[in-house]
């Protein structure tokens, strides 16, 4: 199929190259100069302008009192390397620097083609700038054993912890961002975790899951507000499950690295033969040579590295009030998946006008306990948002995330009769809505409408039915050019689709 497309493109190019000289020749015989053609001002055709406006959508939105922190527009794409030697064990770091893709299939770091002695020098410098230690957790001794060395009771306890961690992994939808051995990672922002066990030590992993920004302020990973117990369970799942261990033919893995080994990284590499380092580097200690290698390879383009001169501005962490909506928005990294006023990700629905689309109580409940609305992978993680945080978020959304054109109040108090609901269901069936949407049954292309009456504002349902592309310009839902009578009838039917328990 790809070859066929390339042949078509090549044919079009050849035809174009043949036609242009002929056109110019005709113009020359007719007295028209080529100069006049090139100099003529291009005029946009109204038809194309209308199409562009329709599919770009409206750019009108209310000015926000906060500054959006777009995780896709960060000055550095890699984490601060100050404590990287506490994150990963020495052997893994050496393999990673040598060939990143061999360790993580979706690695974005380039292969620098460094010699073994160059890599030792880099590790010596990174060890020299690291903190002397990181906070340590107290782990049960049996968790440090290999499975074969555990007693039956120890194995059962470990297995129970791991199973609970798997449930935490599922609620957090970690697999949306992280592929595991090539599977998953629909959002495409996280590294493959298929060999995680041989990379990190569990103390660092605990701190990372607990407070991601403490290690990498610009990370796209949200803070899930897990309890310490939940973090321990998740760590155990990641460290014990075979999904996160390298395949057997990849070699044995180190589950954990002792603090002594981490502290000795710098001193060990000092014994490497210095003559193996490139002659382009100045004479001096291995640490000094490591720093120079880092500078020459421009590692600071992606990473903050203490002591290394930087050509790019270093992003300063922003302190937002704990109770502010901006803090919540940035803490759980909403814009990794969602777009707000043209900024952010494209994986999940636009949030710019959600205050005019969604009902207050539904937003509040969904933030605290996300329901399955979108099909397949597009399901929001559970971020453990408190009731107070959800209340503040809803208040902000209703004030600023609005579209004045949506008639929110028009049908707010409407109470359709059984006859009106039945009439709307007839239109719903005739138009084939169930092909994409499910209520009691139906398709999975579009969001489920089972509880749409609890979720969407009545006025937005009518507004959307009249023209689905006003709010979602690139949506695949057809515009049936419904009359007001038809749209109102279907609105009445969808308003009745609510949770039976309410």
Secondary structure, DSSP 4 states (H G I P E B T S, - for coil): -HHHHHHHHHHHHHHHHHHHHHHHHHHHHTT--HHHHHHSPP---HHHHHHHHHHH-----PPPSS----TTS-S-SS---TTHHHHB-HHHHHHHHH-HHHH-TT--SPP----HHHHHHHHHHHHHHS-S--------GGGGS-GGGS-HHHHHHHHHHHHHHHHHHHHTTGGGT-EETTEE-TT--S---TTGGGTB-HHHHHHHHH-GGGT-TT-SPPP----HHHHHHHHHHHHH-GGGS--GGG----S---HHHHHTHHHHHTTS-GGGS-TTSPSS-HHHHHHHHHHHTTGGGT---TTS--SSPPPPPP---TTSHHHHHHHTTGGGT-EETTEE-SSS---TTGGGTB-HHHHHHHHHS----SSTT---------HHHHHHHHHHHHHHS--TTS-TTTTTT----HHHHHHHHHHHHHTTGGGT-BSSSB-SSS---TTHHHHB-HHHHHHHHH-TTTT-TT--S------HHHHHHHHHHHHT---TT-
